[in-house]
Amino acid sequence: MSNSQLEDTLDSRSTRSLNIAARVNAVCPHKDRCLLQNLGPESGIQYAHVVPRALAQDDELMNKLEWYWGMARRTIDLDTCYNMFPCGAQFHISHDALRWGLLPSDDIVAQYHDSLTRVHSEFYAERTNFPNIPDGNFSYRFLPLRDMELVPIIRLRMPTPGNSLGPSDTVTHYFPFDTMPILTSHIHPKFAIFELGRQIAAFPMDVKIKLINTTPILCSILDIFRAWSESPPAGFLADTAFNPHPDDDDDEDEDCSDAGTIPQRELAPLKKSPQPGKTGVRTLRVLRDRVGLRDRTLRVKEWVDKTQLALKTHPSPPSSLQLSDSPLQSRNTDITATSPCLANDYPAGLGSNVPVDLPDAEVLFEIGQKRLLDGEDPASKKQKTLVDEGVPANCKIVDTPKNK
C-alpha cells in the first residue's frame, strides 16, 4: 500500500469515527462522557456497539431480528446511534469480552416479554406483536456477568469545568456494584435485551444458574432472546412486506445507514467453492519461464504432461521411446512391460536406444513424485519391481549404463 493510499484509508476511518461521534453525541443524554465512569473525552473515550457490528455479516441472524422486530429485510443498522454509546477503552474491551451488560428496567423487559406467545414452557415471538417503543432515554442497570470481581469502577460525581479533580469528585464502586447508580442512556432496549441474552446464552449452565439466582429477571431476558433467535416461518422471504424486492437478494445493499458511511447490511457475496483445475503444459511452461521449475514436483508434472500430449499427437504404437528429458532419472533407464493392456498406449518413438512400453502416465507421475520427494534416485536401485508402487507385477524398471 502506497503512502497516499494509507493516508486516504486513515482519513476515511477518521471521518467515519467523527461521524459516529457526532451522531451519538447528538442523542446521548451525557453527550461524549463515558456511560459508566462519567469521564470526558480527554480520558480516552471510545464508541462501543451494544450488539457487535460484526454480526451484520450473519445474514441468517439479521433476517431473524428484522422479521421479529417488524422491520423490512436489510434495513437493520448496527451502526445506528441507538446501538452505540460512549465508553472508556477499558470497559469497551470488557463489554466486548462478555464481562458485563446493560439490563433495562423491569417495565421495559415486561413489555417485550408480554408480547411473546407461550406454548407449554416455550415462548415464541410474533412479527405483528412486536412492541412499538419509540426512541428516547431509558434506564439501565449495570450488570456484572463474569471476571469483574477485581475490577473497580471509578465514577466522576459531577464534572467541574476549569478545575482539576480531587478525591471528593469521584466515587469508587466495587463488585457486585450494588452502589452503582441507575444509568440513563439513549440505547434502544431491543438492542440491550438481545445482546444481554446473547451474552448469557454463551455461558456454561452453572454460570447461568448463578446469574439467574442473583437476578431472576434474566429468565425473561433469555425467553425473549430465544424467541427472537427462532427461525422465521417457512416462506417468510416471499412476504413482500418483509422482502419488497426478492429479485434483488443477490445485489449489493445500498448505503442507507443513518451515517451514510456503510451499508445497513454488510453481506458477504456468495461465492462458489473454487474447483481444482488441471495444470496443463502451457501453464507449466509459464511457471518454468518464471521460476525455472526448481520444484521437483513441477518438473515431474511437466514431463508427464508432455508424455500425455505425445499420446494424443501420435496415437500409433511406437517401437521405442527416448526418455532423456525425464526428471525421474539421472541416467538412461529402461522401463519394460509385458502387460498386453499397456502395449498400445505409448507415443511415437523419440529415439531407438531404449525399447520401452510405458505404463499409465499418471502412475509414472505418482511414482516419480513420491521418489523425488523422498529424495530417492530412481536409478539407484536395480531390478526394483513396481508392484508396491501400484504398477502391474510384470512391469519393472531396469537400469542401463549411459549412452556414450
C-alpha positions as CSV (number, residue, x, y, z in Angstrom):
1,M,0.0,0.0,0.0
2,S,1.4,3.4,-1.0
3,N,1.7,6.3,1.4
4,S,-1.2,8.1,-0.4
5,Q,-3.4,5.1,-0.2
6,L,-2.6,4.7,3.5
7,E,-3.4,8.3,4.1
8,D,-6.7,8.0,2.3
9,T,-7.6,5.0,4.4
10,L,-6.7,6.7,7.6
11,D,-8.7,9.8,6.5
12,S,-11.7,7.7,5.7
13,R,-11.6,5.9,9.1
14,S,-11.1,9.2,10.9
15,T,-14.1,10.7,9.0
16,R,-16.2,7.7,9.9
17,S,-15.2,8.0,13.6
18,L,-16.1,11.6,13.6
19,N,-19.5,10.9,12.0
20,I,-20.2,8.2,14.6
21,A,-19.2,10.5,17.5
22,A,-21.3,13.3,16.2
23,R,-24.4,11.1,15.7
24,V,-24.1,9.5,19.2
25,N,-23.4,12.8,21.0
26,A,-26.4,14.4,19.4
27,V,-28.8,11.9,21.1
28,C,-26.8,10.8,24.2
29,P,-28.0,12.4,27.4
30,H,-24.5,12.6,28.8
31,K,-23.0,13.7,25.4
32,D,-19.4,12.4,25.0
33,R,-18.9,11.2,28.5
34,C,-18.4,7.5,29.4
35,L,-21.7,5.8,30.3
36,L,-20.1,4.1,33.3
37,Q,-17.4,6.4,34.6
38,N,-18.8,9.8,33.5
39,L,-15.3,10.8,32.3
40,G,-14.8,13.1,29.4
41,P,-13.1,12.5,26.0
42,E,-9.7,13.5,27.5
43,S,-9.7,10.2,29.3
44,G,-9.8,8.1,26.1
45,I,-13.5,7.7,25.2
46,Q,-14.4,5.2,22.5
47,Y,-17.8,4.4,20.9
48,A,-18.9,0.9,21.7
49,H,-21.6,-1.2,19.9
50,V,-24.2,-2.9,22.1
51,V,-24.9,-5.6,19.6
52,P,-21.5,-6.3,17.9
53,R,-21.1,-4.7,14.5
54,A,-19.6,-8.0,13.2
55,L,-22.9,-9.7,13.5
56,A,-24.1,-7.7,10.5
57,Q,-22.3,-10.3,8.4
58,D,-24.6,-13.0,9.8
59,D,-27.4,-12.9,7.2
60,E,-29.5,-15.6,8.9
61,L,-29.4,-13.8,12.3
62,M,-30.2,-10.4,10.7
63,N,-33.1,-11.9,8.9
64,K,-34.5,-13.2,12.2
65,L,-34.2,-9.9,14.0
66,E,-35.7,-8.0,11.1
67,W,-38.6,-10.4,10.9
68,Y,-39.4,-10.5,14.7
69,W,-38.8,-6.8,15.1
70,G,-41.3,-5.9,12.4
71,M,-38.8,-4.4,10.0
72,A,-38.3,-4.8,6.3
73,R,-35.4,-7.0,5.2
74,R,-32.0,-5.5,5.1
75,T,-33.0,-2.4,7.0
76,I,-31.4,-3.2,10.3
77,D,-28.4,-0.9,11.0
78,L,-26.0,-2.0,13.8
79,D,-24.1,1.3,13.3
80,T,-27.2,3.3,14.3
81,C,-26.5,5.7,17.2
82,Y,-29.2,3.8,19.2
83,N,-26.9,0.7,19.2
84,M,-23.8,2.7,20.3
85,F,-22.6,4.5,23.4
86,P,-19.5,6.4,24.6
87,C,-17.4,4.3,26.9
88,G,-13.8,4.2,28.3
89,A,-11.4,1.9,26.5
90,Q,-11.1,-0.5,29.5
91,F,-14.8,-1.1,29.7
92,H,-15.3,-1.1,26.0
93,I,-12.9,-4.1,25.8
94,S,-14.5,-5.9,28.8
95,H,-18.0,-5.4,27.3
96,D,-16.9,-7.0,24.1
97,A,-15.4,-9.8,26.1
98,L,-18.9,-10.5,27.6
99,R,-17.9,-9.4,31.1
100,W,-20.8,-7.0,31.8
101,G,-24.1,-5.9,30.2
102,L,-26.9,-3.4,30.5
103,L,-30.2,-4.5,32.0
104,P,-33.2,-2.4,31.0
105,S,-35.8,-1.5,33.6
106,D,-38.4,-4.1,34.6
107,D,-41.3,-2.4,32.9
108,I,-39.5,-2.4,29.5
109,V,-38.5,-6.0,29.8
110,A,-42.1,-6.9,30.7
111,Q,-43.4,-5.2,27.5
112,Y,-41.2,-7.3,25.3
113,H,-41.9,-10.5,27.3
114,D,-45.6,-10.0,27.3
115,S,-45.6,-9.7,23.5
116,L,-44.4,-13.4,23.3
117,T,-46.8,-16.3,22.9
118,R,-46.3,-19.2,25.4
119,V,-46.7,-22.8,24.3
120,H,-46.2,-25.1,27.3
121,S,-42.9,-24.0,28.7
122,E,-41.6,-22.3,25.5
123,F,-42.0,-18.7,24.3
124,Y,-42.4,-17.7,20.7
125,A,-42.4,-14.2,19.0
126,E,-44.9,-13.0,16.5
127,R,-43.9,-10.4,13.9
128,T,-47.1,-8.5,14.4
129,N,-46.9,-8.4,18.2
130,F,-43.5,-6.6,18.5
131,P,-43.8,-3.6,20.9
132,N,-43.6,-0.2,19.4
133,I,-41.2,1.6,21.8
134,P,-40.0,4.9,20.3
135,D,-36.5,6.2,20.6
136,G,-35.7,8.2,23.8
137,N,-33.8,7.9,27.0
138,F,-34.0,4.7,29.0
139,S,-32.9,3.5,32.4
140,Y,-30.3,0.7,32.7
141,R,-28.7,-1.3,35.4
142,F,-25.0,-2.2,35.2
143,L,-24.9,-6.0,35.4
144,P,-21.5,-7.8,36.0
145,L,-21.5,-11.1,34.3
146,R,-18.1,-12.6,34.9
147,D,-14.5,-11.8,35.8
148,M,-15.4,-8.4,37.3
149,E,-14.6,-9.2,41.0
150,L,-11.2,-7.4,40.8
151,V,-12.3,-4.5,38.6
152,P,-13.4,-1.3,40.4
153,I,-15.4,1.4,38.6
154,I,-14.2,4.9,39.4
155,R,-17.1,7.2,38.6
156,L,-17.0,11.0,38.4
157,R,-19.6,12.6,40.6
158,M,-20.1,15.9,38.7
159,P,-17.7,17.4,36.3
160,T,-16.3,20.8,37.4
161,P,-15.3,22.9,34.4
162,G,-11.9,24.5,34.6
163,N,-10.8,22.9,37.9
164,S,-8.6,19.9,38.5
165,L,-10.2,16.8,40.1
166,G,-9.8,15.9,43.7
167,P,-10.6,12.9,45.8
168,S,-14.1,14.2,46.6
169,D,-15.0,14.4,42.9
170,T,-15.0,10.6,42.4
171,V,-16.6,7.6,44.0
172,T,-15.3,4.0,43.6
173,H,-17.7,1.1,43.1
174,Y,-16.7,-2.5,43.8
175,F,-18.2,-5.9,42.9
176,P,-21.1,-6.7,42.9
177,F,-21.6,-3.0,42.1
178,D,-24.8,-2.6,44.1
179,T,-23.9,1.0,44.7
180,M,-23.8,1.9,41.0
181,P,-26.5,4.4,40.2
182,I,-29.1,3.8,37.6
183,L,-27.7,4.7,34.2
184,T,-29.6,6.8,31.7
185,S,-28.9,6.2,28.1
186,H,-30.3,6.7,24.6
187,I,-29.6,3.0,23.8
188,H,-32.7,1.3,22.5
189,P,-33.8,-1.5,24.8
190,K,-34.3,-4.0,21.9
191,F,-30.5,-3.9,21.3
192,A,-29.7,-4.2,25.0
193,I,-32.1,-7.1,25.6
194,F,-30.9,-9.1,22.6
195,E,-27.2,-8.6,23.5
196,L,-27.7,-9.4,27.2
197,G,-29.5,-12.6,26.2
198,R,-26.8,-13.4,23.7
199,Q,-24.1,-12.9,26.4
200,I,-25.8,-15.1,29.0
201,A,-26.7,-17.8,26.5
202,A,-23.0,-18.3,25.7
203,F,-22.1,-19.1,29.3
204,P,-21.9,-22.6,30.9
205,M,-25.0,-23.8,32.8
206,D,-23.5,-23.2,36.2
207,V,-22.8,-19.6,35.4
208,K,-26.3,-19.1,34.0
209,I,-27.8,-20.5,37.2
210,K,-25.7,-18.3,39.4
211,L,-26.7,-15.2,37.4
212,I,-30.4,-16.1,37.4
213,N,-30.3,-16.8,41.2
214,T,-29.0,-13.2,41.8
215,T,-31.1,-11.5,39.1
216,P,-34.3,-13.5,38.4
217,I,-35.5,-11.2,35.6
218,L,-32.7,-12.7,33.5
219,C,-35.1,-15.6,32.9
220,S,-37.3,-13.2,30.9
221,I,-34.3,-11.9,29.1
222,L,-33.4,-15.4,28.0
223,D,-37.0,-16.1,26.9
224,I,-37.0,-13.0,24.7
225,F,-33.6,-13.8,23.2
226,R,-34.5,-17.4,22.4
227,A,-37.8,-16.3,20.8
228,W,-36.0,-13.8,18.6
229,S,-33.4,-16.4,17.7
230,E,-36.0,-18.9,16.3
231,S,-36.2,-19.4,12.5
232,P,-39.0,-17.4,10.9
233,P,-41.9,-19.3,9.4
234,A,-41.4,-21.1,6.1
235,G,-41.7,-18.9,3.1
236,F,-41.0,-15.7,5.0
237,L,-38.8,-14.3,2.2
238,A,-41.8,-14.4,-0.1
239,D,-43.6,-11.9,2.2
240,T,-43.4,-8.6,0.2
241,A,-44.0,-6.6,3.4
242,F,-40.8,-8.1,4.8
243,N,-38.9,-8.5,1.5
244,P,-40.2,-5.9,-1.0
245,H,-37.6,-6.8,-3.6
246,P,-37.0,-10.6,-3.6
247,D,-35.4,-10.5,-7.0
248,D,-32.6,-8.3,-5.7
249,D,-31.4,-10.7,-3.0
250,D,-28.0,-11.1,-4.6
251,D,-27.5,-7.4,-5.3
252,E,-25.3,-5.3,-3.1
253,D,-27.0,-3.4,-0.4
254,E,-27.3,0.3,-0.8
255,D,-25.8,2.8,1.6
256,C,-28.7,3.5,3.8
257,S,-27.2,3.8,7.3
258,D,-28.0,7.0,9.2
259,A,-24.4,8.0,9.0
260,G,-24.1,7.4,5.3
261,T,-20.8,5.6,6.0
262,I,-21.6,1.9,5.4
263,P,-24.4,-0.3,4.1
264,Q,-27.0,-1.2,6.7
265,R,-26.4,-4.9,6.0
266,E,-22.9,-5.8,5.2
267,L,-23.4,-9.1,3.4
268,A,-20.5,-11.2,2.2
269,P,-21.1,-12.0,-1.5
270,L,-22.0,-15.6,-2.3
271,K,-19.1,-17.4,-3.9
272,K,-18.8,-20.9,-5.3
273,S,-16.1,-23.0,-3.9
274,P,-13.1,-23.0,-6.3
275,Q,-12.8,-26.1,-8.3
276,P,-9.3,-27.6,-8.7
277,G,-8.1,-27.1,-12.2
278,K,-5.8,-29.3,-14.3
279,T,-2.3,-27.9,-14.7
280,G,-1.5,-28.2,-18.4
281,V,1.7,-27.9,-20.4
282,R,1.1,-24.3,-21.2
283,T,0.7,-23.4,-17.6
284,L,3.8,-25.3,-16.6
285,R,5.7,-23.6,-19.4
286,V,4.8,-20.2,-17.9
287,L,5.8,-21.3,-14.5
288,R,9.1,-22.7,-15.8
289,D,9.9,-19.4,-17.5
290,R,9.2,-17.5,-14.3
291,V,10.7,-19.8,-11.6
292,G,12.9,-22.1,-13.6
293,L,10.9,-25.2,-12.4
294,R,13.2,-25.5,-9.5
295,D,10.4,-27.5,-7.7
296,R,10.8,-31.2,-8.4
297,T,7.1,-31.9,-8.4
298,L,6.6,-29.3,-11.2
299,R,9.4,-31.0,-13.2
300,V,7.7,-34.4,-12.9
301,K,4.3,-32.9,-13.8
302,E,5.7,-31.2,-16.9
303,W,7.3,-34.4,-18.1
304,V,4.1,-36.4,-17.6
305,D,2.1,-33.8,-19.4
306,K,4.5,-33.9,-22.3
307,T,4.0,-37.7,-22.4
308,Q,0.2,-37.4,-22.4
309,L,0.4,-34.8,-25.1
310,A,2.5,-37.1,-27.2
311,L,0.0,-39.9,-26.8
312,K,-2.7,-37.6,-28.2
313,T,-0.5,-36.4,-31.1
314,H,0.9,-39.9,-32.1
315,P,-1.8,-42.5,-31.5
316,S,0.0,-45.2,-33.4
317,P,2.1,-47.6,-31.2
318,P,5.8,-46.7,-31.2
319,S,8.8,-49.0,-31.4
320,S,10.8,-47.2,-28.8
321,L,10.8,-44.1,-26.7
322,Q,13.7,-41.8,-25.6
323,L,13.4,-40.7,-22.0
324,S,16.4,-38.4,-22.0
325,D,14.4,-35.4,-20.6
326,S,12.7,-37.4,-17.9
327,P,13.1,-35.9,-14.4
328,L,12.8,-39.4,-12.9
329,Q,16.4,-40.4,-13.6
330,S,19.9,-39.1,-13.6
331,R,20.9,-41.6,-16.4
332,N,19.1,-43.6,-19.0
333,T,16.5,-46.0,-17.6
334,D,14.8,-49.0,-19.3
335,I,11.2,-49.4,-18.5
336,T,9.8,-52.6,-19.8
337,A,6.4,-54.1,-19.6
338,T,4.8,-57.3,-21.0
339,S,1.3,-56.4,-20.0
340,P,-1.0,-56.7,-23.1
341,C,-3.2,-53.9,-21.8
342,L,-0.3,-51.5,-22.0
343,A,1.2,-52.5,-25.3
344,N,-0.6,-49.9,-27.5
345,D,-0.6,-46.9,-25.1
346,Y,2.6,-45.2,-25.9
347,P,3.7,-42.2,-28.0
348,A,5.8,-42.2,-31.2
349,G,9.4,-43.1,-30.5
350,L,11.7,-40.3,-29.7
351,G,14.8,-42.5,-30.1
352,S,15.9,-46.0,-30.7
353,N,18.2,-46.7,-27.8
354,V,15.7,-48.0,-25.3
355,P,12.8,-50.3,-26.2
356,V,10.0,-49.3,-24.0
357,D,6.4,-50.0,-23.1
358,L,5.2,-47.3,-20.7
359,P,2.6,-47.8,-18.0
360,D,0.0,-45.2,-17.5
361,A,1.4,-41.6,-17.2
362,E,-0.5,-40.9,-14.0
363,V,1.2,-43.9,-12.4
364,L,4.6,-42.7,-13.5
365,F,3.8,-39.3,-12.1
366,E,2.9,-40.7,-8.7
367,I,5.9,-42.9,-8.6
368,G,8.3,-40.2,-9.7
369,Q,6.8,-37.6,-7.4
370,K,7.0,-40.0,-4.4
371,R,10.6,-40.9,-5.1
372,L,11.7,-37.4,-5.7
373,L,10.0,-36.0,-2.6
374,D,11.5,-38.9,-0.6
375,G,15.0,-38.0,-2.0
376,E,15.4,-41.4,-3.8
377,D,17.2,-41.7,-7.0
378,P,15.2,-44.0,-9.2
379,A,18.3,-45.3,-10.9
380,S,19.9,-46.2,-7.6
381,K,18.1,-49.4,-7.0
382,K,18.4,-52.1,-9.7
383,Q,15.8,-54.6,-10.6
384,K,13.3,-52.9,-8.4
385,T,9.8,-54.2,-9.1
386,L,7.0,-51.7,-9.2
387,V,4.3,-53.9,-7.7
388,D,4.3,-51.9,-4.4
389,E,4.0,-48.7,-6.4
390,G,0.7,-49.6,-8.0
391,V,2.2,-50.9,-11.3
392,P,1.3,-54.4,-12.7
393,A,3.5,-57.1,-11.4
394,N,5.0,-57.8,-14.8
395,C,6.2,-54.2,-15.2
396,K,9.7,-53.5,-13.9
397,I,12.3,-50.8,-14.1
398,V,15.8,-51.8,-15.1
399,D,18.9,-49.5,-15.1
400,T,21.2,-49.4,-18.1
401,P,24.5,-47.6,-18.5
402,K,24.6,-44.2,-20.0
403,N,24.9,-44.0,-23.8
404,K,28.3,-42.9,-25.0
